[in-house]
Amino acid sequence: MQIILNEKEHVKQLLNTSEDGSHGRSGLCKSARPAYELRLIARYYAQEYQLTPHKIYLKLIELMENAYDDFSIGTWQNFLLDCARDALKRPLVHMDFVPVTARELNVLAAQPEKPVRRVAFSMLCLAKYRNQAKEKNNDWINYAYRDIFKMANVSATIREQCQMIGLLCDRGLIHMNRIVDNLSLRVLFVDHSSSPEESGPILKITDFRNLGYLYRMYSGENFIRCENCGILMKPGKNGRKKYCTDCAPIVNVLKQRQRDAK
Ligand SMILES: [Zn+2]
């Protein structure tokens, strides 16, 4: 799950020709979730360039044809028409950061169990993100529990996840939707005080990857950022670790290419 604070920038990057130089291929061909990205791109064309739904539809087809050799219009037509038609329904999200206040951090610090703090912290950040992205969101979130726990850097079985969420409900930190099979949760300790002096933002969240590590770093533990993608990670034992497990192989290949070129 990826939380995007600036959807306009994200789309611009997607539409850029990919770095391997293959002509006209957008970042779409590397996307793990093209359907989600297509909706964003449609909104971008509608809101930045005021294209009509028909023109957006044609643009999306062009992008898909360039991105996928086996693209078949028959399979995608209805979806792309939907994207084009709905492009003005929701504005593109743009925020510089999600603020976490001292009051909120105090609530978290009062929880005896460290993993509980990290899970609650992640839920809080998500709720505040949703509040900024959508008017009248009222502190609700709807994400798969496994995604929230991954974000919080807490490994737990499904049973343990449910127990922890039950615990947070009992302590009055969250409220669960009663409808069975619905993952909606309402975070009850979002600080809505109006004056920043009252509880000014202490933490500015700009990256939702590894929120659990961010919380631990805030609590005084040592973490480093990948020099390529900026994700927070544990420092290596010898202090020489520079890249995360995703970036290390890519960086190695690039370095080897540079050596070969010499
Ligand atoms: Zn990385």
Boltz pocket constraint, residues with backbone or C-beta under 6 A from the ligand:
constraints:
  - pocket:
      binder: B
      contacts: [[A, 226], [A, 227], [A, 228], [A, 229], [A, 230], [A, 231], [A, 243], [A, 244], [A, 245], [A, 246], [A, 247], [A, 248]]
      max_distance: 6.0
